[in-house]
Amino acid sequence: MPITLDWDNDDKTILLERFISPWTIEEYYRLIDDEAALMAQVSHPVHLILDGSQSPLAPRQMFTGIQYALKRLPPNQGLIVFVRANRLLQLFIEVARQMSPQIAQATCYARSVEEARRLIAERTQPSATGH
């Protein structure tokens, strides 16, 4: 299965997506639809970890894939952490960041899934000062 999607924790606050080459743009569209359906099951924010460590390439039609995803952003989507995004995917992400202020504020990069989990925990914990 080239793309997998699973809850990463029992609280259903993180979805883990793993991309394993090769995968197609059609599989990406299904992922986005499945992701939106899972996020609709809960009312709290859901953060995404997109693990590209086993996918050095993305389909050439990825720009249309990003447009598809941006149109389907659920209101409860939280942070999006890209794990080991290759340079081409980083370029697509930067385009998406320019197209959507929500994406611009919500995206970051990590070197591993464990680091992504730490980033989400750090960025979503209330500060000690109450701000």
N, C-alpha and C positions, 0 to 999 in steps of 0.2 A: 504494500500500500504506500504510494509515494507521498501522500500527505495524511497525517493523523491529527485528530483533534480530541482532547480529553480534558476533563476537569483535573486540575493539578492538586487540588486540596478538597477536603470534605466540606468546607464552608462555601464552596462554589464561588470563590472570589478571584480565582486565576484559571484561565484556560491555557493549556499548553498545546501549541501547534508545532509539529515536526515536519519539515520538508526534506524528502529523500529523493534525490535525482534518479531518473528523470521524472518530472511531473508536467502536467499540461495546464493551460489556462482554463480549460473546462473544469478540471479538478479544483483549481483555485476558486472558481465561481461557486462550486458546490461547498467548498470550505466556508466561504463567506456566508452563504445561506445557512449552513449548519451552525456556524458561530452565532449568527443573529438569533436563530431559534433557541439555542442554549441560553444566551444572554437574556432573552425575553422571559425565561422561566423564573428569573430572580429580579428583585427591585434594587438591590444594592449594586455598587460599582463592580465591574468585572475587569480585571487586568489581563493582558495578553502577553504570553511569552511566545515569540516566533523563533523557533530553533532552526536556523539555516546551516548548521555545522556540517550536515551531510548533503548539502545541495549547493555545489559551486556555481550552478547556472540557473537562471530563471528564463521562462519562455519569453520570446521576443515581444509578444503581445502584452507584456506586463503593464504597460502604461494604461491600456484599457481595463486591465484587472484592477489597478489602483482606482480608476474612476468608478468602477463597479462597487468597490469596497466603500469608497467615500459616500456614495449615495445610500448605502445601507448601514451607516454608523448608528448603532443603537444609542439612545440617550445615556445609558448607564455604562458605556465603555469607559474604562479607566486608562491606566498607563499601557503603553505598547512597548515592550522591550524586545529588540532584535538581537538574537544571539548569533554572533559570527556572520554577520551580513557581509556578503562580498561587495566589491566596489561598485559593480553594476546595480545591485539591489540598493546600495546606499544612495546612488544617484536617483533611482525611482522614489526612494523614501523622501529625499530632499524636494523633489517635485511635489509629492503629496503634501509635504509640510508647507509649501508655498500656496497650495490650493486650499488648505484647510487650517484655520487657526487652532481648531481642536486638536488636530494631529500634531501641529507644530509644538504645542505645549505638552503633549502626552507621550512623545517618542524619546527613547534613549537606546543606547547600545550596551551589550555585555559580551564578555568572552566565553561565558558558560551559562547553563541553565541555573546553576546554583547562584552565580553572581546576579542573574536576572531576578531570582527570588529575593535576594538581599536588597537589591535596588528598590523593588516594589515595597518591601517591608519598611525600608528607610524613608521612602517618599510618601508613604500613606499613613505613617504613625503620626498622631498629633504631637506637636512640639511640646517640650517641657514648659515653655513659657505661655502656652495657651493660644498661640497665634497660628 
